[in-house]
Amino acid sequence: MSRVAPSKQQEVQRIVEALSVAIAQHRLKPGMRLIEAQIVEVLKANRNHVQAALQRMALAHIVTIEPNRGAMVARPEASEAREIFIARRAIESAIISCITPQEMARCQNELAAQQQAEKSAIERADRREIVRELSQFHLMLANISGNKVLSEILANLMVRSSLIVALYQRNDIPSCQCDEHGQIVTALQAGDRVKAQAAMIEHLDELEQQLDLKETVADSLSLRDALGTFN
């Protein structure tokens, strides 16, 4: 049976997702150059599709494209970092307003597994896994809400938040947030959205307070190494 070739849209989305995940997991650091030829090689992609993906990510403010320099991972300024957290408070409060106790009960096993994965990553002090699991919690709530528009907005904000953390996080290992996430889950399971929203706002306030908006972090992995897992 012959294999149906993916459409251009699917291929562009695949590239966007690979780059976004690498950024969210801090494999690609703020300011790192995104060399088209290397992306083509590592992801086995078409150059036109890579260019389209980078353009799409530039529109989402995840990538910047400069004349004669090409594309690079965005380096958000301190003012943008504050704006991102303002937006997250609004969007994540709206997401919580869409979640019912019935939806929480339906996803109980998935939430329990995610929280256990979060605890395990923190116990191992695995920075990359911690970042991934902490972000996954917020994305999971968006998925539970069933609101696709809010989920898409939050997905973009979470990648941009990862850039901010890579640049401005005070500590090498993010502080434990299991208890804060647990409080949000408990309130939602009880149907107390107001309490859940208050816990989320407090949680996001704490995340923002962990940032030192004067510090930056140097690049580490090469582009090939960062995308190597997406072959």
N, CA, C and O of each residue as an XYZ file, in Angstrom:
924
protein
N       0.843     -1.178      0.000
C       0.000      0.000      0.000
C       0.890      1.243      0.000
O       1.800      1.349      0.822
N       0.637      2.185     -0.913
C       1.464      3.386     -1.006
C       1.115      4.354      0.110
O      -0.039      4.465      0.524
N       2.131      5.050      0.585
C       1.946      5.993      1.678
C       1.565      7.353      1.121
O       2.203      7.848      0.191
N       0.511      7.969      1.695
C       0.061      9.279      1.238
C       1.008     10.343      1.785
O       1.255     10.416      2.989
N       1.530     11.163      0.882
C       2.469     12.211      1.286
C       1.733     13.280      2.094
O       0.611     13.650      1.747
N       2.351     13.778      3.166
C       1.700     14.830      3.951
C       1.544     16.104      3.133
O       2.350     16.376      2.243
N       0.520     16.875      3.427
C       0.292     18.134      2.734
C       1.304     19.177      3.198
O       1.985     18.992      4.207
N       1.393     20.270      2.451
C       2.299     21.356      2.843
C       1.941     21.868      4.229
O       2.824     22.112      5.051
N       0.635     22.034      4.494
C       0.204     22.539      5.793
C       0.647     21.613      6.923
O       1.099     22.075      7.971
N       0.516     20.310      6.706
C       0.934     19.344      7.727
C       2.438     19.384      7.959
O       2.897     19.292      9.098
N       3.204     19.521      6.883
C       4.658     19.572      7.002
C       5.111     20.844      7.717
O       5.999     20.802      8.569
N       4.499     21.966      7.369
C       4.843     23.227      8.036
C       4.516     23.128      9.517
O       5.295     23.571     10.361
N       3.353     22.543      9.835
C       2.963     22.395     11.236
C       3.924     21.474     11.978
O       4.246     21.721     13.141
N       4.386     20.415     11.316
C       5.351     19.499     11.943
C       6.628     20.244     12.320
O       7.172     20.041     13.406
N       7.099     21.097     11.433
C       8.324     21.863     11.688
C       8.100     22.867     12.809
O       8.943     23.023     13.693
N       6.961     23.545     12.768
C       6.627     24.507     13.827
C       6.603     23.806     15.185
O       7.140     24.324     16.164
N       5.981     22.632     15.241
C       5.876     21.901     16.513
C       7.248     21.440     17.002
O       7.539     21.522     18.196
N       8.084     20.962     16.099
C       9.417     20.511     16.502
C      10.230     21.661     17.074
O      10.871     21.516     18.115
N      10.207     22.800     16.399
C      10.952     23.959     16.882
C      10.355     24.489     18.187
O      11.088     24.865     19.102
N       9.026     24.516     18.269
C       8.368     25.033     19.474
C       8.665     24.172     20.689
O       8.912     24.689     21.779
N       8.640     22.848     20.500
C       8.949     21.948     21.609
C      10.404     22.134     22.050
O      10.692     22.162     23.246
N      11.314     22.260     21.089
C      12.728     22.461     21.426
C      12.935     23.760     22.196
O      13.774     23.828     23.095
N      12.167     24.792     21.841
C      12.244     26.067     22.566
C      11.627     25.919     23.953
O      12.200     26.371     24.944
N      10.463     25.288     24.022
C       9.771     25.134     25.304
C      10.587     24.321     26.302
O      10.517     24.559     27.508
N      11.367     23.356     25.796
C      12.194     22.518     26.667
C      13.599     23.092     26.866
O      14.476     22.434     27.427
N      13.798     24.316     26.404
C      15.080     25.026     26.563
C      16.219     24.356     25.819
O      17.380     24.512     26.198
N      15.906     23.610     24.764
C      16.958     23.070     23.898
C      17.458     24.161     22.950
O      18.649     24.243     22.648
N      16.538     24.984     22.494
C      16.895     26.145     21.684
C      16.761     27.377     22.563
O      15.678     27.666     23.071
N      17.851     28.100     22.743
C      17.892     29.225     23.664
C      17.551     30.539     22.960
O      17.682     30.643     21.740
N      17.114     31.538     23.724
C      16.854     32.851     23.144
C      18.080     33.390     22.410
O      19.196     33.340     22.927
N      17.862     33.901     21.208
C      18.944     34.468     20.423
C      19.676     33.477     19.539
O      20.485     33.892     18.710
N      19.421     32.167     19.685
C      20.121     31.182     18.860
C      19.681     31.306     17.403
O      18.490     31.425     17.115
N      20.646     31.279     16.491
C      20.338     31.345     15.069
C      19.699     30.044     14.608
O      20.116     28.954     15.001
N      18.684     30.179     13.773
C      17.975     29.024     13.219
C      18.356     28.920     11.745
O      17.731     29.536     10.881
N      19.377     28.140     11.482
C      19.926     28.033     10.129
C      19.057     27.081      9.313
O      18.906     25.909      9.658
N      18.495     27.597      8.236
C      17.548     26.826      7.441
C      18.117     25.493      6.966
O      17.448     24.463      7.040
N      19.346     25.519      6.481
C      19.946     24.291      5.940
C      20.045     23.210      7.007
O      19.848     22.033      6.707
N      20.346     23.586      8.244
C      20.449     22.605      9.328
C      19.074     22.052      9.698
O      18.937     20.862      9.978
N      18.057     22.914      9.699
C      16.698     22.449     10.002
C      16.233     21.469      8.923
O      15.640     20.434      9.226
N      16.509     21.810      7.664
C      16.169     20.921      6.549
C      16.816     19.554      6.744
O      16.176     18.517      6.572
N      18.109     19.575      7.110
C      18.855     18.321      7.273
C      18.346     17.497      8.444
O      18.093     16.300      8.304
N      18.195     18.136      9.601
C      17.849     17.403     10.818
C      16.403     16.897     10.777
O      16.129     15.772     11.195
N      15.480     17.722     10.276
C      14.075     17.339     10.257
C      13.655     16.686      8.939
O      12.493     16.332      8.745
N      14.648     16.534      8.026
C      14.349     15.939      6.714
C      13.157     16.648      6.073
O      12.166     16.027      5.687
N      13.288     17.944      5.976
C      12.190     18.788      5.521
C      12.529     19.505      4.218
O      13.687     19.565      3.807
N      11.507     20.039      3.588
C      11.651     20.852      2.387
C      11.997     22.289      2.797
O      11.412     22.829      3.735
N      12.948     22.901      2.090
C      13.390     24.249      2.480
C      12.242     25.264      2.444
O      12.158     26.143      3.301
N      11.363     25.135      1.449
C      10.219     26.044      1.383
C       9.312     25.888      2.600
O       8.767     26.865      3.113
N       9.158     24.650      3.053
C       8.337     24.401      4.236
C       8.998     24.983      5.482
O       8.316     25.525      6.351
N      10.306     24.874      5.569
C      11.037     25.444      6.706
C      10.867     26.962      6.727
O      10.618     27.545      7.783
N      10.997     27.589      5.589
C      10.833     29.040      5.513
C       9.424     29.455      5.928
O       9.242     30.444      6.638
N       8.425     28.686      5.475
C       7.041     28.991      5.848
C       6.830     28.827      7.352
O       6.129     29.624      7.976
N       7.437     27.794      7.929
C       7.318     27.559      9.370
C       7.944     28.703     10.164
O       7.370     29.166     11.150
N       9.113     29.156      9.735
C       9.793     30.259     10.435
C       8.988     31.551     10.326
O       8.916     32.328     11.278
N       8.388     31.772      9.168
C       7.543     32.957      8.997
C       6.345     32.891      9.935
O       5.972     33.890     10.551
N       5.747     31.713     10.038
C       4.596     31.553     10.933
C       5.003     31.808     12.377
O       4.270     32.457     13.124
N       6.163     31.303     12.773
C       6.625     31.493     14.147
C       7.014     32.943     14.411
O       6.910     33.420     15.541
N       7.460     33.640     13.379
C       7.772     35.064     13.523
C       6.494     35.853     13.794
O       6.498     36.778     14.606
N       5.409     35.497     13.124
C       4.120     36.159     13.353
C       3.631     35.918     14.781
O       2.921     36.746     15.352
N       4.019     34.772     15.352
C       3.627     34.436     16.725
C       4.617     34.975     17.752
O       4.461     34.731     18.948
N       5.647     35.714     17.291
C       6.658     36.337     18.169
C       7.519     35.318     18.908
O       8.053     35.608     19.979
N       7.652     34.134     18.340
C       8.529     33.116     18.906
C       9.897     33.172     18.237
O      10.909     32.813     18.839
N       9.916     33.620     17.004
C      11.130     33.750     16.204
C      11.210     35.167     15.665
O      10.183     35.789     15.393
N      12.418     35.679     15.510
C      12.614     36.958     14.840
C      13.405     36.714     13.552
O      14.311     35.881     13.520
N      13.056     37.440     12.508
C      13.748     37.326     11.228
C      14.283     38.699     10.851
O      13.524     39.659     10.717
N      15.598     38.782     10.682
C      16.245     40.048     10.374
C      16.923     39.979      9.013
O      17.490     38.945      8.659
N      16.873     41.070      8.240
C      17.561     41.100      6.941
C      19.052     40.818      7.105
O      19.696     41.346      8.013
N      19.591     39.990      6.228
C      21.016     39.644      6.199
C      21.485     38.802      7.382
O      22.652     38.414      7.436
N      20.600     38.516      8.323
C      20.974     37.685      9.472
C      20.145     36.415      9.552
O      20.571     35.421     10.141
N      18.963     36.452      8.959
C      18.106     35.286      8.974
C      17.279     35.179     10.241
O      17.027     36.174     10.921
N      16.857     33.954     10.552
C      15.958     33.720     11.685
C      16.733     33.361     12.937
O      17.802     32.755     12.868
N      16.192     33.735     14.065
C      16.761     33.356     15.360
C      15.642     33.266     16.379
O      14.583     33.870     16.211
N      15.882     32.511     17.431
C      14.913     32.404     18.513
C      14.765     33.785     19.157
O      15.754     34.473     19.411
N      13.531     34.174     19.413
C      13.276     35.507     19.962
C      13.925     35.684     21.334
O      14.088     34.729     22.094
N      14.287     36.928     21.625
C      14.811     37.302     22.942
C      13.886     38.367     23.534
O      14.120     39.563     23.365
N      12.830     37.921     24.233
C      11.869     38.892     24.771
C      12.501     39.838     25.782
O      13.321     39.430     26.605
N      12.109     41.104     25.711
C      12.596     42.097     26.673
C      11.795     41.996     27.969
O      10.774     41.312     28.034
N      12.278     42.689     28.996
C      11.627     42.627     30.305
C      10.182     43.109     30.231
O       9.308     42.538     30.884
N       9.922     44.147     29.450
C       8.557     44.663     29.337
C       7.632     43.619     28.713
O       6.474     43.492     29.111
N       8.146     42.875     27.732
C       7.347     41.814     27.111
C       7.094     40.690     28.105
O       6.016     40.096     28.113
N       8.089     40.395     28.947
C       7.916     39.350     29.961
C       6.735     39.686     30.870
O       5.920     38.819     31.185
N       6.649     40.940     31.286
C       5.533     41.353     32.157
C       4.204     41.240     31.414
O       3.202     40.807     31.982
N       4.204     41.630     30.145
C       2.974     41.565     29.352
C       2.511     40.124     29.147
O       1.313     39.841     29.142
N       3.474     39.218     28.980
C       3.123     37.808     28.811
C       2.403     37.289     30.057
O       1.414     36.565     29.947
N       2.892     37.654     31.227
C       2.249     37.176     32.455
C       0.887     37.832     32.665
O      -0.021     37.195     33.199
N       0.727     39.078     32.263
C      -0.597     39.712     32.315
C      -1.572     38.931     31.433
O      -2.702     38.651     31.831
N      -1.107     38.583     30.219
C      -1.954     37.825     29.289
C      -2.272     36.442     29.845
O      -3.403     35.971     29.725
N      -1.279     35.786     30.454
C      -1.517     34.448     31.002
C      -2.547     34.481     32.125
O      -3.378     33.579     32.228
N      -2.501     35.514     32.969
C      -3.496     35.601     34.042
C      -4.910     35.667     33.457
O      -5.828     35.013     33.953
N      -5.071     36.459     32.404
C      -6.394     36.598     31.792
C      -6.831     35.299     31.108
O      -7.955     34.837     31.303
N      -5.944     34.718     30.313
C      -6.297     33.526     29.540
C      -6.519     32.320     30.442
O      -7.473     31.567     30.249
N      -5.640     32.131     31.430
C      -5.779     30.941     32.278
C      -6.959     31.063     33.242
O      -7.531     30.051     33.648
N      -7.325     32.286     33.610
C      -8.559     32.471     34.393
C      -9.771     32.109     33.541
O     -10.716     31.482     34.021
N      -9.732     32.514     32.261
C     -10.835     32.186     31.350
C     -10.918     30.678     31.126
O     -12.011     30.116     31.063
N      -9.774     30.032     31.007
C      -9.760     28.573     30.841
C     -10.415     27.890     32.034
O     -11.220     26.976     31.858
N     -10.082     28.318     33.231
C     -10.651     27.720     34.440
C     -12.164     27.912     34.477
O     -12.893     27.037     34.945
N     -12.635     29.055     33.985
C     -14.079     29.323     33.995
C     -14.856     28.357     33.108
O     -16.073     28.232     33.246
N     -14.165     27.676     32.202
C     -14.814     26.723     31.285
C     -14.826     25.297     31.812
O     -15.473     24.433     31.221
N     -14.125     25.030     32.911
C     -13.942     23.649     33.373
C     -14.989     23.282     34.426
O     -15.217     24.030     35.377
N     -15.617     22.127     34.243
C     -16.619     21.641     35.191
C     -16.045     20.468     35.997
O     -15.082     19.831     35.572
N     -16.644     20.187     37.168
C     -16.199     19.019     37.948
C     -16.325     17.724     37.155
O     -15.522     16.808     37.334
N     -17.335     17.639     36.272
C     -17.523     16.434     35.460
C     -16.339     16.225     34.518
O     -15.868     15.101     34.344
N     -15.858     17.325     33.905
C     -14.700     17.226     33.019
C     -13.451     16.850     33.802
O     -12.610     16.099     33.305
N     -13.320     17.366     35.028
C     -12.181     17.006     35.876
C     -12.229     15.518     36.229
O     -11.199     14.843     36.236
N     -13.431     15.012     36.521
C     -13.575     13.591     36.866
C     -13.227     12.714     35.672
O     -12.605     11.662     35.824
N     -13.631     13.153     34.482
C     -13.351     12.372     33.269
C     -11.850     12.265     33.010
O     -11.382     11.261     32.472
N     -11.091     13.302     33.393
C      -9.640     13.339     33.137
C      -8.828     13.049     34.396
O      -7.639     13.360     34.450
N      -9.459     12.456     35.405
C      -8.803     12.243     36.693
C      -7.510     11.443     36.568
O      -6.494     11.811     37.157
N      -7.543     10.361     35.813
C      -6.357      9.505     35.688
C      -5.216     10.234     34.993
O      -4.063     10.131     35.414
N      -5.532     10.969     33.932
C      -4.505     11.715     33.208
C      -3.879     12.792     34.082
O      -2.667     12.999     34.046
N      -4.709     13.480     34.872
C      -4.189     14.514     35.774
C      -3.297     13.905     36.853
O      -2.248     14.460     37.178
N      -3.711     12.766     37.407
C      -2.908     12.109     38.440
C      -1.561     11.678     37.867
O      -0.530     11.821     38.524
N      -1.568     11.153     36.645
C      -0.320     10.721     36.006
C       0.590     11.918     35.740
O       1.806     11.829     35.912
N       0.004     13.029     35.324
C       0.813     14.221     35.037
C       1.443     14.755     36.325
O       2.619     15.118     36.339
N       0.669     14.803     37.395
C       1.210     15.323     38.653
C       2.303     14.414     39.208
O       3.262     14.891     39.815
N       2.157     13.108     39.001
C       3.203     12.186     39.435
C       4.466     12.391     38.609
O       5.571     12.355     39.150
N       4.316     12.607     37.298
C       5.467     12.863     36.433
C       6.165     14.151     36.841
O       7.392     14.247     36.791
N       5.382     15.131     37.241
C       5.929     16.407     37.707
C       6.768     16.200     38.973
O       7.881     16.716     39.075
N       6.237     15.458     39.919
C       6.960     15.188     41.167
C       8.245     14.412     40.905
O       9.282     14.698     41.503
N       8.173     13.435     40.014
C       9.345     12.613     39.704
C      10.452     13.458     39.073
O      11.627     13.295     39.401
N      10.075     14.354     38.173
C      11.060     15.222     37.527
C      11.738     16.123     38.549
O      12.943     16.361     38.476
N      10.950     16.626     39.512
C      11.508     17.506     40.545
C      12.444     16.717     41.460
O      13.500     17.217     41.846
N      12.062     15.487     41.808
C      12.921     14.647     42.656
C      14.258     14.354     41.987
O      15.286     14.267     42.660
N      14.246     14.199     40.657
C      15.482     13.936     39.911
C      16.264     15.210     39.605
O      17.384     15.148     39.099
N      15.670     16.371     39.915
C      16.293     17.671     39.616
C      16.664     17.775     38.138
O      17.703     18.330     37.779
N      15.790     17.229     37.289
C      16.001     17.250     35.840
C      15.342     18.508     35.283
O      14.131     18.538     35.062
N      16.154     19.551     35.057
C      15.606     20.856     34.676
C      14.716     20.776     33.441
O      13.620     21.337     33.418
N      15.195     20.073     32.416
C      14.438     20.026     31.165
C      13.093     19.331     31.363
O      12.074     19.780     30.838
N      13.091     18.226     32.127
C      11.844     17.521     32.394
C      10.926     18.334     33.297
O       9.707     18.319     33.125
N      11.513     19.045     34.264
C      10.703     19.889     35.142
C       9.975     20.948     34.331
O       8.770     21.147     34.489
N      10.716     21.626     33.460
C      10.119     22.666     32.620
C       8.996     22.074     31.769
O       7.924     22.666     31.640
N       9.255     20.897     31.190
C       8.252     20.270     30.322
C       6.998     19.909     31.105
O       5.886     20.182     30.652
N       7.166     19.293     32.284
C       6.006     18.840     33.049
C       5.224     20.003     33.653
O       3.995     19.965     33.702
N       5.935     21.040     34.116
C       5.231     22.200     34.667
C       4.394     22.880     33.586
O       3.273     23.319     33.846
N       4.936     22.964     32.386
C       4.179     23.553     31.274
C       3.013     22.667     30.879
O       1.932     23.156     30.550
N       3.239     21.347     30.913
C       2.208     20.398     30.506
C       0.960     20.533     31.367
O      -0.152     20.349     30.872
N       1.125     20.849     32.638
C      -0.037     21.003     33.515
C      -0.972     22.077     32.992
O      -2.183     21.871     32.913
N      -0.414     23.220     32.636
C      -1.229     24.345     32.160
C      -1.893     24.007     30.822
O      -3.057     24.340     30.600
N      -1.153     23.351     29.943
C      -1.710     22.960     28.648
C      -2.807     21.910     28.817
O      -3.778     21.891     28.061
N      -2.648     21.040     29.810
C      -3.651     20.008     30.062
C      -4.960     20.631     30.522
O      -6.032     20.210     30.089
N      -4.883     21.630     31.396
C      -6.099     22.316     31.841
C      -6.799     22.980     30.654
O      -8.026     22.955     30.551
N      -6.013     23.568     29.770
C      -6.599     24.194     28.578
C      -7.321     23.153     27.731
O      -8.403     23.417     27.208
N      -6.733     21.988     27.598
C      -7.361     20.908     26.827
C      -8.647     20.419     27.499
O      -9.641     20.144     26.825
N      -8.619     20.313     28.826
C      -9.804     19.890     29.567
C     -10.942     20.891     29.395
O     -12.110     20.503     29.372
N     -10.612     22.168     29.274
C     -11.641     23.209     29.144
C     -12.477     23.027     27.884
O     -13.637     23.437     27.844
N     -11.889     22.408     26.844
C     -12.606     22.202     25.601
C     -12.694     23.430     24.720
O     -13.319     23.386     23.661
N     -12.072     24.542     25.144
C     -12.099     25.776     24.346
C     -10.849     25.827     23.479
O      -9.760     26.121     23.972
N     -11.000     25.542     22.188
C      -9.851     25.442     21.294
C      -9.148     26.772     21.089
O      -7.926     26.812     20.948
N      -9.904     27.858     21.071
C      -9.296     29.178     20.866
C      -8.398     29.537     22.045
O      -7.261     29.970     21.859
N      -8.917     29.353     23.264
C      -8.105     29.622     24.454
C      -6.885     28.699     24.490
O      -5.798     29.122     24.882
N      -7.063     27.449     24.086
C      -5.946     26.495     24.081
C      -4.855     26.940     23.120
O      -3.671     26.849     23.445
N      -5.237     27.422     21.939
C      -4.254     27.875     20.953
C      -3.508     29.109     21.455
O      -2.294     29.221     21.285
N      -4.238     30.027     22.070
C      -3.589     31.233     22.609
C      -2.603     30.855     23.709
O      -1.481     31.359     23.751
N      -3.037     29.958     24.603
C      -2.152     29.574     25.712
C      -0.918     28.839     25.195
O       0.177     29.040     25.721
N      -1.072     27.992     24.179
C       0.083     27.263     23.638
C       1.159     28.243     23.186
O       2.345     28.017     23.429
N       0.758     29.324     22.532
C       1.713     30.344     22.115
C       2.344     31.039     23.323
O       3.555     31.257     23.361
N       1.520     31.380     24.297
C       2.027     32.062     25.488
C       2.991     31.181     26.276
O       3.943     31.682     26.874
N       2.749     29.866     26.279
C       3.622     28.974     27.025
C       5.005     28.880     26.383
O       6.011     28.832     27.091
N       5.065     28.853     25.050
C       6.374     28.847     24.387
C       7.106     30.152     24.674
O       8.304     30.144     24.954
N       6.397     31.262     24.606
C       7.026     32.566     24.890
C       7.429     32.661     26.361
O       8.434     33.291     26.688
N       6.648     32.037     27.251
C       7.032     31.994     28.668
C       8.322     31.210     28.860
O       9.140     31.561     29.710
N       8.510     30.149     28.078
C       9.734     29.353     28.172
C      10.955     30.193     27.806
O      12.014     30.049     28.417
N      10.812     31.064     26.820
C      11.907     31.971     26.466
C      12.223     32.911     27.621
O      13.385     33.184     27.923
N      11.171     33.397     28.254
C      11.344     34.318     29.382
C      12.055     33.619     30.539
O      12.966     34.181     31.147
N      11.631     32.384     30.841
C      12.274     31.627     31.916
C      13.746     31.372     31.582
O      14.610     31.494     32.450
N      14.031     31.016     30.322
C      15.418     30.754     29.922
C      16.291     31.985     30.100
O      17.477     31.867     30.411
N      15.720     33.151     29.908
C      16.488     34.391     30.027
C      16.572     34.910     31.464
O      17.618     35.399     31.890
N      15.474     34.803     32.205
C      15.366     35.569     33.448
C      15.180     34.746     34.723
O      15.108     35.319     35.811
N      15.099     33.404     34.615
C      14.914     32.590     35.822
C      16.086     32.772     36.775
O      17.239     32.666     36.357
N      15.814     33.043     38.046
C      16.876     33.253     39.033
C      17.623     31.961     39.345
O      18.848     31.958     39.467
N      16.877     30.864     39.474
C      17.483     29.598     39.906
C      17.691     28.664     38.719
O      16.928     28.687     37.753
N      18.733     27.845     38.805
C      18.984     26.865     37.751
C      17.860     25.839     37.667
O      17.480     25.409     36.577
N      17.326     25.446     38.838
C      16.231     24.475     38.880
C      14.966     25.204     39.314
O      14.950     25.792     40.395
N      13.895     25.188     38.501
C      12.650     25.846     38.902
C      12.155     25.303     40.232
O      12.287     24.111     40.512
N      11.584     26.183     41.053
C      11.114     25.759     42.368
C       9.904     24.845     42.245
O       9.177     24.887     41.253
N       9.698     24.018     43.265
C       8.605     23.052     43.249
C       7.259     23.771     43.207
O       7.016     24.693     43.986
N       6.397     23.349     42.305
C       5.075     23.955     42.179
C       3.970     22.916     42.289
O       2.814     23.202     41.977
N       4.320     21.705     42.734
C       3.324     20.636     42.822
C       2.156     21.043     43.710
O       0.998     20.812     43.362
N       2.462     21.658     44.878
C       1.408     22.032     45.813
C       0.468     23.053     45.187
O      -0.749     22.966     45.350
N       1.040     24.031     44.463
C       0.218     25.055     43.831
C      -0.680     24.447     42.765
O      -1.858     24.793     42.672
N      -0.136     23.551     41.970
C      -0.946     22.869     40.963
C      -2.019     22.016     41.640
O      -3.158     21.955     41.176
N      -1.647     21.362     42.735
C      -2.604     20.526     43.458
C      -3.774     21.326     43.998
O      -4.909     20.852     43.977
N      -3.514     22.533     44.480
C      -4.587     23.392     44.996
C      -5.575     23.759     43.895
O      -6.784     23.804     44.119
N      -5.043     24.020     42.705
C      -5.910     24.359     41.566
C      -6.783     23.161     41.204
O      -7.985     23.301     40.979
N      -6.165     21.988     41.151
C      -6.912     20.774     40.804
C      -7.996     20.488     41.838
O      -9.129     20.176     41.474
N      -7.663     20.591     43.121
C      -8.631     20.313     44.187
C      -9.827     21.240     44.097
O     -10.967     20.801     44.241
N      -9.574     22.527     43.857
C     -10.670     23.498     43.756
C     -11.557     23.199     42.548
O     -12.781     23.296     42.636
N     -10.944     22.838     41.428
C     -11.729     22.525     40.234
C     -12.547     21.253     40.413
O     -13.678     21.169     39.935
N     -11.984     20.271     41.093
C     -12.725     19.025     41.337
C     -13.941     19.282     42.229
O     -14.958     18.595     42.128
N     -13.815     20.286     43.107
C     -14.926     20.630     43.998
C     -15.918     21.587     43.343
O     -16.942     21.927     43.936
N     -15.617     22.016     42.131
C     -16.502     22.939     41.423
C     -16.369     24.379     41.863
O     -17.226     25.202     41.539
N     -15.306     24.706     42.601
C     -15.092     26.074     43.086
C     -14.155     26.804     42.110
O     -12.947     26.871     42.336
N     -14.717     27.342     41.036
C     -13.904     28.005     40.019
C     -13.266     29.285     40.544
O     -12.146     29.629     40.164
N     -13.980     29.988     41.416
C     -13.436     31.243     41.961
C     -12.158     30.958     42.748
O     -11.157     31.660     42.604
N     -12.206     29.926     43.574
C     -11.015     29.544     44.352
C      -9.897     29.066     43.433
O      -8.725     29.367     43.662
N     -10.262     28.321     42.393
C      -9.262     27.830     41.437
C      -8.611     28.991     40.687
O      -7.401     28.987     40.459
N      -9.407     29.976     40.306
C      -8.855     31.145     39.618
C      -7.918     31.928     40.535
O      -6.858     32.384     40.105
N      -8.313     32.083     41.799
C      -7.458     32.788     42.754
C      -6.142     32.044     42.950
O      -5.083     32.666     43.040
N      -6.205     30.713     43.014
C      -4.988     29.905     43.169
C      -4.106     30.009     41.930
O      -2.881     30.042     42.045
N      -4.718     30.059     40.744
C      -3.941     30.205     39.512
C      -3.245     31.563     39.456
O      -2.073     31.647     39.091
N      -3.967     32.624     39.818
C      -3.367     33.969     39.804
C      -2.202     34.034     40.777
O      -1.148     34.584     40.456
N      -2.389     33.478     41.960
C      -1.306     33.453     42.955
C      -0.112     32.658     42.438
O       1.040     33.039     42.647
N      -0.401     31.556     41.765
C       0.643     30.711     41.184
C       1.437     31.480     40.116
O       2.668     31.435     40.106
N       0.741     32.176     39.230
C       1.417     32.940     38.180
C       2.183     34.127     38.765
O       3.248     34.488     38.265
N       1.641     34.733     39.821
C       2.363     35.815     40.513
C       3.705     35.294     41.040
O       4.736     35.956     40.915
N       3.668     34.091     41.634
C       4.889     33.485     42.181
C       5.889     33.193     41.071
O       7.088     33.423     41.235
N       5.404     32.689     39.947
C       6.300     32.416     38.816
C       6.985     33.698     38.345
O       8.185     33.705     38.072
N       6.220     34.769     38.252
C       6.808     36.034     37.794
C       7.816     36.574     38.801
O       8.828     37.160     38.414
N       7.547     36.381     40.085
C       8.457     36.869     41.115
C       9.780     36.118     41.127
O      10.768     36.608     41.673
N       9.807     34.920     40.522
C      11.046     34.144     40.447
C      11.982     34.651     39.341
O      13.096     34.150     39.193
N      11.534     35.633     38.577
C      12.342     36.136     37.466
C      13.204     37.311     37.902
O      12.764     38.172     38.665
N      14.421     37.335     37.415
C      15.300     38.487     37.562
C      15.402     39.115     36.176
O      16.116     38.608     35.311
N      14.697     40.202     35.971
C      14.566     40.761     34.630
C      15.806     41.491     34.147
O      15.754     42.190     33.135
N      16.923     41.342     34.854
C      18.185     41.918     34.393
C      19.151     40.849     33.909
O      20.153     41.164     33.268
N      18.860     39.590     34.208
C      19.802     38.521     33.882
C      19.479     37.872     32.541
O      18.331     37.877     32.097
N      20.507     37.311     31.902
C      20.337     36.532     30.683
C      21.126     35.237     30.824
O      22.033     35.132     31.650
N      20.767     34.259     30.010
C      21.428     32.954     30.040
C      22.070     32.696     28.695
O      21.463     32.948     27.654
N      23.299     32.192     28.710
C      24.022     31.926     27.466
C      23.465     30.703     26.750
O      22.841     29.841     27.370
N      23.694     30.631     25.429
C      23.276     29.484     24.632
C      24.106     28.257     25.023
O      25.213     28.383     25.546
N      23.542     27.050     24.754
C      24.289     25.839     25.067
C      24.258     24.874     23.880
O      25.222     24.812     23.116
N      23.171     24.121     23.713
C      23.125     23.123     22.651
C      23.197     23.760     21.270
O      22.746     24.887     21.066
N      23.774     23.019     20.323
C      23.748     23.447     18.928
C      22.363     23.176     18.359
O      21.577     22.433     18.945
N      22.072     23.779     17.218
C      20.782     23.565     16.565
C      20.589     22.099     16.221
O      19.500     21.558     16.415
N      21.643     21.438     15.708
C      21.533     20.018     15.350
C      21.202     19.176     16.579
O      20.344     18.295     16.526
N      21.892     19.457     17.691
C      21.651     18.683     18.918
C      20.240     18.928     19.450
O      19.576     17.998     19.908
N      19.780     20.190     19.390
C      18.483     20.541     19.937
C      17.345     19.867     19.199
O      16.335     19.509     19.806
N      17.499     19.688     17.884
C      16.447     19.106     17.066
C      16.679     17.632     16.768
O      15.884     17.012     16.062
N      17.747     17.072     17.290
C      18.116     15.697     16.950
C      17.062     14.671     17.272
O      16.981     13.639     16.606
N      16.235     14.936     18.303
C      15.216     13.964     18.719
C      14.007     13.972     17.813
O      13.119     13.135     17.980
N      13.936     14.890     16.853
C      12.749     15.003     16.021
C      12.952     14.393     14.639
O      12.141     14.633     13.743
N      14.029     13.598     14.437
C      14.254     12.930     13.157
C      13.089     11.996     12.829
O      13.097     11.342     11.786
